[in-house]
Amino acid sequence: MSMRLNKRLAELGLCSRREADDWIARGWVRVNGQPAVLGQLVGEADCVEVAPPARAQQRQQVTILLHKPVGYVSGQPEDGHPSAATLIRPQTRWREDRSPRRFEPAHTRGLAPAGRLDIDSTGLLVLTQDGRAAKAIVGERSAVDKEYLVRVQWAPSGPKGPGVVVHNVQAVFPAQALARLRHGLALDGVPLRPAQVEWINPEQLRFVLTEGRKRQIRRMCELVGLHVVGLKRVRIGRVALGALPPGQWRYLGEHERF
């Protein structure tokens, strides 16, 4: 069975499809000893080779871990709110960053968020030039989980309705509703994957998800009578936010993997 060359390169874990097309256009990919062309189809028996300059370019790409504050959007600026990428400056690099990389202006070009945090949420945001890192986090086959700390209120009639409970929410929250948060909810008619959800104090839940639907946790909570008043992502796969201060960033370490 044949497939497009860019998909083959991506499935081999060598690069993203977009990056593959760039390599092909630059003449850095050969199929059976011949220069590849954009859109080329290949089979499993075809020999695909990547030239050293492609590897060298890839080593120069960076992945940045940012503690996104509230008020910033993950992607392009919208509705007057700045992009989180504007925080990537020499002055905001975390002093405790152990990476030997020296900051270069080129490191801010082509940075894309691998997964998003909405404007009212804070915590770990990954910005990367490396399609492999993005695929590991948000690719269709990704099994990387994400951990969140979520402060809630009991608001069965909405946050401005009667019966809102601000303190000791755990005491009034039905056990069956907690079970539904773990498994049994759907958004936009599509069932959600099972999630880990547990109380860590009377007003705060810990969520661990393996998917990232738009405003997923806030919408999940609304379905069971909870109102989210604070949401912080503290881990993506094996990479934790740790002590990284709000508004500051560091490079993903050479030996760190999601």
Secondary structure, DSSP 8 states (H G I E B T S, - for coil): --EEHHHHHHHTTS--HHHHHHHHHTT-EEETTEE--TT-EE-TTS-EEE-HHHHHHHHH--EEEEEE-TT-BSSS-BTTB-BGGGG-SGGGB-TT--------GGGGTT-EESS---TT-EEEEEEES-HHHHHHHHSTT----EEEEEEEEE-TT-TTSTT-B-S-HHHHS-HHHHHHHHTT-EETTEE----EEEEEETTEEEEEES---TTHHHHHHHHTTEEEEEEEEEEETTEE-TT--TT-EEE--TT---
